[in-house]
Amino acid sequence: AALKERVLPGDLVINCGDYKVSIPYYSDLNVYQAETAEEIERKRPDGKSWKAKNVMPFIDISQIPTDRRVYLIVQNRFYNRFAQVFNPAEWEKLGEFPNHRLYVREANKSTEEKTMSKIDELATPERLSFRNQLIQAATRR
């Protein structure tokens, strides 16, 4: 329930560890199983079978987009794998639960957003005043 309340359109939800079908079922969210490309090929079902176990959607860990907010569910038996496969410094832990941890990685800002952010940092009242004076002088000519 906590996940469903946080996730916005465009956000991505991925799972590291044992895939729990209850998460997408109760949250009504698409949850992707994060694996390496090799693991995905190894776990992919052969054709369509009613007995196939690995029918969840996969995402290659190396292909996780950086331009979207990503929520990561790490199952308790896979805490060490999280530290090995992901860069923990990129992830903020949102919560610790009995069987898993929930992390988020915010989307990387585009170059334009970074530039605008830097401009905002530099926009002190004195600089804005000087800028406005330059604009007024230029419009008087």
TITOR-438581 format. One record per residue (C-alpha): residue number from 1; residue in three letters; x, y, z. Coordinates in steps of 0.25 Angstrom, whole numbers, plus 5000, padded with zeros to 4 digits. Layout:
<rs>
+------+------+------+------+------+
! resi ! resn !    u !    v !    w !
+------+------+------+------+------+
!  NUM !  ALA !    X !    Y !    Z !
...
+------+------+------+------+------+
</rs>
This chain:
<rs>
+------+------+------+------+------+
! resi ! resn !    u !    v !    w !
+------+------+------+------+------+
!    1 !  ALA ! 5000 ! 5000 ! 5000 !
!    2 !  ALA ! 5011 ! 5010 ! 5003 !
!    3 !  LEU ! 5017 ! 5007 ! 4989 !
!    4 !  LYS ! 5004 ! 5010 ! 4982 !
!    5 !  GLU ! 5003 ! 5023 ! 4989 !
!    6 !  ARG ! 5017 ! 5028 ! 4985 !
!    7 !  VAL ! 5018 ! 5023 ! 4970 !
!    8 !  LEU ! 5014 ! 5034 ! 4960 !
!    9 !  PRO ! 5012 ! 5032 ! 4945 !
!   10 !  GLY ! 5025 ! 5030 ! 4938 !
!   11 !  ASP ! 5032 ! 5024 ! 4951 !
!   12 !  LEU ! 5038 ! 5010 ! 4950 !
!   13 !  VAL ! 5037 ! 4999 ! 4960 !
!   14 !  ILE ! 5047 ! 4988 ! 4960 !
!   15 !  ASN ! 5049 ! 4976 ! 4969 !
!   16 !  CYS ! 5063 ! 4970 ! 4974 !
!   17 !  GLY ! 5061 ! 4956 ! 4979 !
!   18 !  ASP ! 5049 ! 4947 ! 4980 !
!   19 !  TYR ! 5038 ! 4952 ! 4971 !
!   20 !  LYS ! 5026 ! 4954 ! 4979 !
!   21 !  VAL ! 5013 ! 4954 ! 4971 !
!   22 !  SER ! 5006 ! 4960 ! 4982 !
!   23 !  ILE ! 5013 ! 4973 ! 4980 !
!   24 !  PRO ! 5007 ! 4976 ! 4966 !
!   25 !  TYR ! 4994 ! 4969 ! 4970 !
!   26 !  TYR ! 4991 ! 4977 ! 4982 !
!   27 !  SER ! 4997 ! 4990 ! 4977 !
!   28 !  ASP ! 4992 ! 4989 ! 4963 !
!   29 !  LEU ! 5006 ! 4994 ! 4958 !
!   30 !  ASN ! 5015 ! 4988 ! 4948 !
!   31 !  VAL ! 5027 ! 4982 ! 4955 !
!   32 !  TYR ! 5040 ! 4978 ! 4947 !
!   33 !  GLN ! 5049 ! 4967 ! 4952 !
!   34 !  ALA ! 5063 ! 4973 ! 4951 !
!   35 !  GLU ! 5074 ! 4963 ! 4946 !
!   36 !  THR ! 5086 ! 4963 ! 4938 !
!   37 !  ALA ! 5085 ! 4960 ! 4923 !
!   38 !  GLU ! 5091 ! 4946 ! 4925 !
!   39 !  GLU ! 5081 ! 4943 ! 4936 !
!   40 !  ILE ! 5069 ! 4948 ! 4928 !
!   41 !  GLU ! 5073 ! 4938 ! 4917 !
!   42 !  ARG ! 5075 ! 4927 ! 4926 !
!   43 !  LYS ! 5061 ! 4929 ! 4933 !
!   44 !  ARG ! 5053 ! 4932 ! 4921 !
!   45 !  PRO ! 5042 ! 4921 ! 4919 !
!   46 !  ASP ! 5043 ! 4913 ! 4907 !
!   47 !  GLY ! 5031 ! 4916 ! 4899 !
!   48 !  LYS ! 5017 ! 4917 ! 4905 !
!   49 !  SER ! 5015 ! 4907 ! 4916 !
!   50 !  TRP ! 5005 ! 4906 ! 4927 !
!   51 !  LYS ! 5016 ! 4901 ! 4936 !
!   52 !  ALA ! 5026 ! 4912 ! 4933 !
!   53 !  LYS ! 5030 ! 4919 ! 4946 !
!   54 !  ASN ! 5037 ! 4931 ! 4941 !
!   55 !  VAL ! 5026 ! 4939 ! 4934 !
!   56 !  MET ! 5028 ! 4952 ! 4941 !
!   57 !  PRO ! 5034 ! 4964 ! 4933 !
!   58 !  PHE ! 5049 ! 4965 ! 4934 !
!   59 !  ILE ! 5058 ! 4978 ! 4933 !
!   60 !  ASP ! 5073 ! 4977 ! 4930 !
!   61 !  ILE ! 5080 ! 4983 ! 4942 !
!   62 !  SER ! 5089 ! 4991 ! 4932 !
!   63 !  GLN ! 5077 ! 4996 ! 4925 !
!   64 !  ILE ! 5070 ! 5003 ! 4936 !
!   65 !  PRO ! 5067 ! 5017 ! 4932 !
!   66 !  THR ! 5073 ! 5028 ! 4939 !
!   67 !  ASP ! 5063 ! 5039 ! 4933 !
!   68 !  ARG ! 5052 ! 5033 ! 4942 !
!   69 !  ARG ! 5049 ! 5032 ! 4957 !
!   70 !  VAL ! 5052 ! 5017 ! 4960 !
!   71 !  TYR ! 5046 ! 5010 ! 4973 !
!   72 !  LEU ! 5054 ! 4997 ! 4976 !
!   73 !  ILE ! 5049 ! 4986 ! 4985 !
!   74 !  VAL ! 5060 ! 4978 ! 4991 !
!   75 !  GLN ! 5056 ! 4965 ! 4997 !
!   76 !  ASN ! 5063 ! 4962 ! 5010 !
!   77 !  ARG ! 5071 ! 4950 ! 5005 !
!   78 !  PHE ! 5077 ! 4959 ! 4994 !
!   79 !  TYR ! 5082 ! 4971 ! 5003 !
!   80 !  ASN ! 5097 ! 4967 ! 4999 !
!   81 !  ARG ! 5093 ! 4965 ! 4984 !
!   82 !  PHE ! 5088 ! 4980 ! 4985 !
!   83 !  ALA ! 5101 ! 4985 ! 4990 !
!   84 !  GLN ! 5109 ! 4977 ! 4979 !
!   85 !  VAL ! 5100 ! 4980 ! 4967 !
!   86 !  PHE ! 5095 ! 4994 ! 4969 !
!   87 !  ASN ! 5102 ! 5006 ! 4974 !
!   88 !  PRO ! 5096 ! 5008 ! 4988 !
!   89 !  ALA ! 5101 ! 5023 ! 4988 !
!   90 !  GLU ! 5090 ! 5025 ! 4977 !
!   91 !  TRP ! 5079 ! 5020 ! 4985 !
!   92 !  GLU ! 5071 ! 5026 ! 4997 !
!   93 !  LYS ! 5065 ! 5016 ! 5006 !
!   94 !  LEU ! 5050 ! 5019 ! 5009 !
!   95 !  GLY ! 5047 ! 5008 ! 5018 !
!   96 !  GLU ! 5051 ! 4995 ! 5025 !
!   97 !  PHE ! 5040 ! 4985 ! 5025 !
!   98 !  PRO ! 5040 ! 4970 ! 5031 !
!   99 !  ASN ! 5043 ! 4964 ! 5017 !
!  100 !  HIS ! 5049 ! 4975 ! 5009 !
!  101 !  ARG ! 5055 ! 4989 ! 5008 !
!  102 !  LEU ! 5049 ! 5000 ! 4999 !
!  103 !  TYR ! 5059 ! 5009 ! 4992 !
!  104 !  VAL ! 5057 ! 5021 ! 4982 !
!  105 !  ARG ! 5066 ! 5027 ! 4972 !
!  106 !  GLU ! 5062 ! 5040 ! 4966 !
!  107 !  ALA ! 5062 ! 5043 ! 4951 !
!  108 !  ASN ! 5075 ! 5050 ! 4947 !
!  109 !  LYS ! 5072 ! 5064 ! 4943 !
!  110 !  SER ! 5075 ! 5068 ! 4928 !
!  111 !  THR ! 5086 ! 5077 ! 4924 !
!  112 !  GLU ! 5076 ! 5088 ! 4923 !
!  113 !  GLU ! 5070 ! 5086 ! 4936 !
!  114 !  LYS ! 5084 ! 5086 ! 4943 !
!  115 !  THR ! 5088 ! 5099 ! 4936 !
!  116 !  MET ! 5075 ! 5106 ! 4940 !
!  117 !  SER ! 5078 ! 5100 ! 4954 !
!  118 !  LYS ! 5092 ! 5106 ! 4954 !
!  119 !  ILE ! 5086 ! 5119 ! 4949 !
!  120 !  ASP ! 5076 ! 5120 ! 4960 !
!  121 !  GLU ! 5088 ! 5117 ! 4970 !
!  122 !  LEU ! 5096 ! 5129 ! 4964 !
!  123 !  ALA ! 5084 ! 5138 ! 4964 !
!  124 !  THR ! 5086 ! 5146 ! 4976 !
!  125 !  PRO ! 5078 ! 5159 ! 4978 !
!  126 !  GLU ! 5090 ! 5168 ! 4975 !
!  127 !  ARG ! 5093 ! 5160 ! 4962 !
!  128 !  LEU ! 5078 ! 5161 ! 4958 !
!  129 !  SER ! 5078 ! 5176 ! 4961 !
!  130 !  PHE ! 5090 ! 5178 ! 4952 !
!  131 !  ARG ! 5083 ! 5169 ! 4941 !
!  132 !  ASN ! 5071 ! 5177 ! 4942 !
!  133 !  GLN ! 5078 ! 5190 ! 4941 !
!  134 !  LEU ! 5085 ! 5185 ! 4928 !
!  135 !  ILE ! 5072 ! 5181 ! 4922 !
!  136 !  GLN ! 5066 ! 5195 ! 4925 !
!  137 !  ALA ! 5078 ! 5202 ! 4919 !
!  138 !  ALA ! 5077 ! 5193 ! 4907 !
!  139 !  THR ! 5063 ! 5196 ! 4905 !
!  140 !  ARG ! 5064 ! 5211 ! 4906 !
!  141 !  ARG ! 5074 ! 5212 ! 4894 !
+------+------+------+------+------+
</rs>
